[in-house]
């Protein structure tokens, strides 16, 4: 009976019922004015996302040997000396979940090996992720040059770039990742504007 009554109500009557709800009756506002807009100077330090095309990559550069030194100091404890992950780390993922390289061609298998090398379509994603989230115990603590150097080290160990390649804002977006063509572009870009 109640359902039929609601079905027969016009939209205007429904709006009146909603407008006279307890929240409206008690004088609560329809919108809230908490805080104030953040000024650009406050947003800039955390506005770090780098898109696939590399727009916004900062100035700096890095190469393999510097990256190896940073990796040995800041990354090997979790990701292992051979970049294949360390097992049995308390209170965090370990082993295969921390593996960075290998696994090419495994994405169609029953147990794919998801790594930077096998899965990620853009090298800029590596830079973006390392800069914001690594090392695990001190995210955001690496310098821009250290992040570029780590990218150079990891991409070289994955046999994606040559050991002599210097990565910077111009060269990193040009790195062709093994799984670059393994994703289907979203045909609805207007949803994300």
N, C-alpha and C positions, 0 to 999 in steps of 0.2 A: 504494500500500500504506500509506504513512504517513498519507495523508488519511483512509482508511477507519479506521485505528487511532484518530486524533484524533476522528473523528465518533462512535466508539463509547464514548468516555470520558464518564464522568458529570461533572456540574458540580463535584462535591466533589473528584474526582481532578484536574480542571483547576485548581481553586483551590490544591490542594496543590502542583502543579507550579509554578504562578506564585509561590506563597509561598516555594518553595525555589529561586527564581531566584538568580543570582549576586549581585544587589543585596541581597536579603534575607539570603543566606548570609554576606555580608560585614558584616552588622550595620548597614546603612544604614537610617535611620528611614523610616517610611512618610510622615511629614509633617516639615516643616522649621520651625524656630523662629527664622528670621532677623529681626533688628531688633526693633522694638517698635511697638505701635499708635501712629499719629500722633495727637497731642493736637488737640482742636478748634481751638486757637489757631493751629496750623500749617496746618490744612486751610482755614480761613476765607479767607485771601488768594487761594487758587487755586480756591475753590468759587464760580465766577462764572457758571455757566451759567444762562441765563434761558429758561424755557419759553415756549411760544407764548402762554399766557395772561398773561404778564408778571409772574407771582409772583416776588418777589425783586428787582424793579427797584429800584435805589437812589434815594435822594432827590437832587434836582437838577432842572435844566430847561435847555432850549436853544431858540433860535429861529433863523430863517433867516439874518439878517445875521451873527450870531456864527459860525454854521456855515460861511458863505461864507469868512470870515476864516481859520478853522481849515483848511478845505478848501484854500484857496490856499497856505497855509503847509505843510501836512502831507500833502496827497493829490494835488494837481494834477500833480506831477512824474510820477506813474505813471498816474493816471486821466484826465489831460488837463483843460484849461480848460473843455471842454464835457461832461465826464464820459463820454466815449466811448472812453477808453483812449489810451495813447501807444504808438506803434510803435517797434520796434527798441531795446528796453531790454535791455542785456546781462545774461545769466545769470538771466533770469526771464521769465515769460509776458509778452506784450505785445499791443498792439492790441486786437482784439475780446475777448480773454480778460480785459482790464482794464476793459471797458466796464461802466458802472453803470446807465445808463438806456436807454430805447428798447426795441424788440423786442416790444411788445404784439401778441398774436395770431400770433406766429411759431412757437410751440411745435409746431404740427402740420405745419410746412413742412420741406422737405428739410434746410435749414440754419437751425435756430432760432437766434434771438439771445437767449442766456441772460443776463439781467440781473436786478437787484433788482426792477425794474419788471415784467418779463415772467414771471419764474419764482417768486420767493420768495412764499410764502403769508402770512407774518406779518411785521409791522414790527418786532416784538420780536427777530426773528432778526438784523435789521440792527444793532440796538443791541448784541446779544450778540457778533456777529462783529467789529464795529469795536472794541469794548472789549477783546476778547481778542487780536485778531490784527493790528490796524492802529495806526499806519502800519507798512508792511512792514519798514522799517529800525529801528523802535523799538516793537514791539508792547507794548500795555499802558501806554504812556506818556501817554495822553490822560486828562484829568480826566473825571469823570462829566458835568459840564456841557458839556464839549467834545464828548463822544459824543452827548449829546442834541441839541446844536446841529448836528452833522454829519448826524444823522438828519433833522432838520428841513430842512436845506439840500438833501440828496439827494432826499428825498420831495417837496419843493416843485419841484425841477427836473424830477422825473419826473411832475409834474402829478397827484400823489396827494393832497397836502394843499395848503392855501392858504398863501401867504407869511406871513400873520399868525398862523398856528397855533404855539402854544408847546407843545413836547413835554416830558412828564415821566412819572412812573410811572403816572399816571392816564390821560393822553391817548394815549400811545404804543400801548398794547394795543388801543385802540379804532380805530386807523387801519385802514381796509379796503383791503387790497392788491388790485391788479387780478387776480392769479391765486389769490386766496383759495380759490376753489372748484375749482381745477384739480388737486387731489390727492384720492386716495381714502383715507379713514381706514383704519387697520389694525384689523381686527375682532378682533385677539388681544391686547387690552391686558393680560391676565393674564400674558403672557410678559415684560412689561417692568416688573413690580412689584418 
